[in-house]
């Protein structure tokens, strides 16, 4: 049932990513393990990559630093909401 609802949602909602961080920066900051991709093997692979692949981990940390800059200090929730709305409006055009 979950696979069916996911397939239907993918047809209706046209976004490249589902996580807020990836949506805000409009790039893949971290791998999104969705539905069948979310398996013990894939999770273990990603954890190992984060622990053992310094360039991969470094790129992710730099992207998180960029995300913090984009969100700024206080009012992060409001800024995230504005960015999500802005992104969604871009998909309508």
C-alpha positions as CSV (number, residue, x, y, z in Angstrom):
1,X,0.0,0.0,0.0
2,X,2.8,2.4,0.9
3,X,4.4,1.9,-2.5
4,X,1.1,2.7,-4.3
5,X,0.6,5.9,-2.3
6,X,4.2,6.9,-2.9
7,X,3.8,6.4,-6.7
8,X,0.6,8.4,-6.7
9,X,2.2,11.2,-4.7
10,X,5.2,11.3,-7.1
11,X,2.8,11.8,-10.0
12,X,1.0,14.7,-8.3
13,X,3.8,16.5,-6.5
14,X,6.7,17.5,-8.7
15,X,9.7,18.2,-6.6
16,X,13.3,17.1,-7.0
17,X,13.8,16.4,-3.3
18,X,11.6,15.8,-0.3
19,X,13.9,16.9,2.6
20,X,13.8,20.6,3.6
21,X,17.6,20.9,3.5
22,X,17.9,19.6,-0.1
23,X,14.9,21.7,-1.1
24,X,16.2,24.9,0.4
25,X,19.6,24.7,-1.3
26,X,18.1,23.0,-4.4
27,X,20.8,20.4,-4.4
28,X,21.4,17.0,-3.0
29,X,23.1,17.7,0.4
30,X,22.4,14.2,1.7
31,X,21.0,11.1,0.1
32,X,17.3,10.7,0.6
33,X,16.6,7.0,1.3
34,X,12.9,6.8,0.3
35,X,10.7,3.8,0.2
36,X,12.6,0.8,-1.2
37,X,15.9,2.7,-1.0
38,X,15.6,2.8,2.8
39,X,17.1,-0.5,3.5
40,X,19.6,-1.6,6.2
41,X,22.2,-2.1,3.5
42,X,21.7,1.4,2.0
43,X,21.7,3.0,5.5
44,X,24.9,1.1,6.4
45,X,26.5,2.1,3.1
46,X,25.7,5.8,3.7
47,X,26.9,5.7,7.3
48,X,30.2,4.1,6.2
49,X,30.6,6.7,3.5
50,X,30.1,9.5,6.0
51,X,32.6,7.9,8.4
52,X,35.2,6.8,5.9
53,X,35.0,9.2,2.9
54,X,36.5,12.5,4.1
55,X,35.7,14.5,0.9
56,X,32.1,13.2,0.9
57,X,31.7,14.2,4.6
58,X,33.5,17.5,4.1
59,X,31.2,18.4,1.2
60,X,28.1,17.6,3.3
61,X,29.5,19.7,6.2
62,X,30.1,22.6,3.9
63,X,26.6,22.4,2.5
64,X,25.2,22.4,6.1
65,X,27.3,25.5,6.8
66,X,25.8,27.1,3.7
67,X,22.3,26.1,4.8
68,X,22.9,27.7,8.2
69,X,23.9,30.9,6.5
70,X,20.9,30.9,4.2
71,X,18.6,30.3,7.2
72,X,20.3,32.9,9.3
73,X,19.8,33.3,13.0
74,X,16.4,33.6,14.7
75,X,13.2,33.0,12.8
76,X,14.5,29.9,11.0
77,X,11.1,28.3,10.8
78,X,9.6,31.3,9.0
79,X,12.6,31.5,6.6
80,X,12.3,27.8,5.8
81,X,8.6,28.2,5.1
82,X,9.3,31.2,2.8
83,X,11.9,29.2,0.9
84,X,9.6,26.2,0.5
85,X,6.8,28.5,-0.8
86,X,9.3,30.1,-3.2
87,X,10.6,26.8,-4.4
88,X,7.1,25.4,-4.9
89,X,6.1,28.6,-6.8
90,X,9.1,28.0,-9.1
91,X,7.7,24.5,-10.0
92,X,4.4,26.0,-11.0
93,X,5.9,28.2,-13.7
